[in-house]
Amino acid sequence: MKITKNIKYNYKITEENLEKDIDKFIFESKKEWYKMDRHNNSEGLRIIRQYFRILEDKFKNNNLEECKVCYEKLILFCIDASGANNSNNLFDYEDLLAKITKEFDDYIENYFICLIKTCNIEELAEKVSKYASNLDIYGFDSDKEILLENLDELELKNLEARMLIKTEGMTKKDQDKQDIIYFLMSIAEAQEDKEKYLKLCERFKEILSNKEFENLKNEYEENEYIYKKLDLIKIGGNIVK
């Protein structure tokens, strides 16, 4: 993508299509073209924002297949470039996602709607697993909300089973597999399904210390208490431990 400035900024796709333009931008970013972006008029950041604007228009026009492909490339790249494990420091922002928009969750929502409407269950499991294994330090609400609102009980169980297959043989070093299970645990929390949550916890039994394992199991009650407290605060109530 090329940026020019007269009175205002103009954006022009320079490749054959949006997908290839995003691919080129990601390639250039990994070559550290935007390593000092804030000192270069935030050109890289402006391009990313424009990609999402274009995608939002395409999404509104129901171009879901194209959006699915492009959202995946751009969202996973932005999460990677913004996360705690980003040793390459592709952009000089402490939190790239926050610089892009205060509502990055909206882009996640659009992406998951595209997945639900265009994927069979096998592809859906593949895409959601890839997404979950790239989340790093980030967590969003709309991903789980879209899945829970649009999949019936049998479809959700099928999705979870297919995702769990991808975690077989998990070891301490398999962070990507662990992240898939953490994502499924977050779905169980959203469903308020403690039994499912604890069953998923058991998959960590052989790779965590006893203390870490017990802490993980106890997180359900701790989070449940926090959520209840927040709900009561909203309505001016109290909670007793």
N, C-alpha and C positions, 0 to 999 in steps of 0.2 A: 504494500500500500504506500502511496505517495501523498505527502502533505504539502500543500502550498498555502501561502498566506498573502492575501491582498488586504481587504478590509477585515475579512474573517477567514478562518481556516476552512480549506476545501480538501476533501478526501477523495482519492481516486483509486479504485482497484486496478492494480497493474498486471495481475496474472489472469489466467484464463477464466477463473471463477473464484468465488469467495473461499472455498476450501483450499485451493492451491495458494491463494494469497495468504491465508492464515498459516499454511505450512511454511511458506517462505519467511514469514515474520518470525515464526518459532525458530527456524533454522538460524536466522540472523541474530536473534536474541541469544541463542546458545553459543554463538560466536562472539558474544559480548559487545554487540553493536550498541546496546542501550545500558551499559554498565554504569555510566554517569548520567543517567537520564534526567535527573532533576536539574542538572547543570546545563542541559541541552534543550531547554524549553519543554521538557516532559514529552518529547515526541513519541516515545514508546508507549507511555501511558495514554496519550491522546489516541493513538492507533487502536489500542485495546478497547477503549471506551467506544470508539466508532464501530469496531467489529460487533460489539454487543448491541449497539443501536440498530445496525443493519439486521442482525439476527432477530431482534425484537419485531421489526417490521415484517420479516419473512415469517416469523411465528404467527403474527396476527393474520397474515395472508394464507395460513395453513400449509406452508411449505415445510412440512414436518420432517420428511426424510433428510432434506438438506440441513435443516436445523439440528437434527439429531447428530449428524456427523460433525458439523462445525461447533456445536455446543460442547461436545465431548472433547475435541481437540483443544478448544480455548479454555474451558473450565479446568481441565486437568493440568494444562500448562500453567495457568495462573495460580492454582493451588500449589503446584510444585515450586514455582518461582517465588512464592510468598511464604512457604512453610519453614519450619524450624530446621529441616534437614537440607535446606537449599544452600549447599556449600559453594555453589558457583556464583552466588550473588549476582544474578542476571540483571537485576534492577536495584538501584540504590534507595529503596524504600523499606522501612521497617516492616510494614504490612501492606503488601501490594493490593490485596483484596479490598482493604479499607480505603485505599486511595482510588480504586476503580469506582466504587460506589458504596453507600451505606446499606444498600439493599441487595447484596450479592445473592442472598437467599432467593430472590425473585428469578435470577438466571437459573439457579438449581431447579426451581419449580418448573420453569419452562422446559428444561432439559428432560426432567422426569416425565412430564406430560408427553413429550415426544417419544420417549421410550415406551410408555404404556400404550400409546396409540399406534406404534409402528413395529413393535417387536413381538415375536412369538416368545413363549416362556423360556426357551433355551437361550435365545439371544438376550432376553431381558436379564437372565441370571449372569450371563457373560458380562454385560455392560455394567450392571449394578456391582458385581464383584470387582471389576476393574476400577470403578469409581471409589468403592469403599477402601480398596487397598492403597489408594492414593490420597486419602483424606489427611494423613499426617496429624497435625494438631487441631484440625478444623472439624466442626460439627454443625450441621444445619437441621432445620426443622422440616422444611418443605419436602425433602427427599422421602422421609418416612411418611409424611402426611399423604402425599400423592399415592404411594404404594398402598397404604391402608385404606384410602378412600376408593381406590379403583380395582383392587383385587379382592375376590371373594376368599373365603376361608381355605378352600381347596387350592386355589391358585397361589395363595401366599405360602402355604405349606410346601407346594411343589417348588416355588422359587427358593425358599429357604433350604430345602433338601439339595437342590442343584448347586446352590452356593456353598453349602457345607462340604460337598464332594471336593471342591477346590481347596479345602483346608486339610485334606487327609495327609498324614505323615508330617504334620506341623512340628517344628522344633523351635527352640529359643531364638534362632536366627531368622526364622520366617516371619518377619514383621508384616509382610503383605497378607499372609494367611491369617495372622492374628487380627489384623485390622478388619478383615471380613467378618470374623466372629464378633468383634466389638460392635460392628454395625448391626448385626443381627440381634445382639443384646440390646442395643438402643431401640430396635423395633419392639422387642419384648417389653421394655420399659414403657414405651408409648402405649402399648396394649394393656399395661398394668398386669402382665402375665408373669408373676414371680416364678412359677414352676418352670416355664420355658427359659427364663433368665438363668436360673440356677443350673438347669440342664446344660446350657451353653457354657456356663462357668466351668463345668467339669472337664471341658476340653483343654483347660489351662492347667489342670492338676499336675501333670507330669513336667511342665516347663516353668512353673513358678515355685518359689519357696513356699513353705506352709503359711508363713505370715502374709506373703503377697496374695496367696490364694484365698485366705480368709478375708483379707481386706476387700478383694474383688467381690466376693459373695455379699459382704456387708454393704457394699455401695448401693445396692438396691434399696435397702431400708433408709440409708442416709439420703439418697436422692428423693425417695418418696416423702420423707419428712420435710425436705427443703421445698418440694413442690407444694405440699399442703400448706406450709407456712406462707409461701408467696401468695397462694390463693386466698388465704385468710386475711393477709395484709391488705389485699385488693378490696375486700369487703368489710374491712375494719374489725376483723375478729381476732381471736387469740388461739394459741395452740399450747398445750401442756405436754411436756415430754413424759 
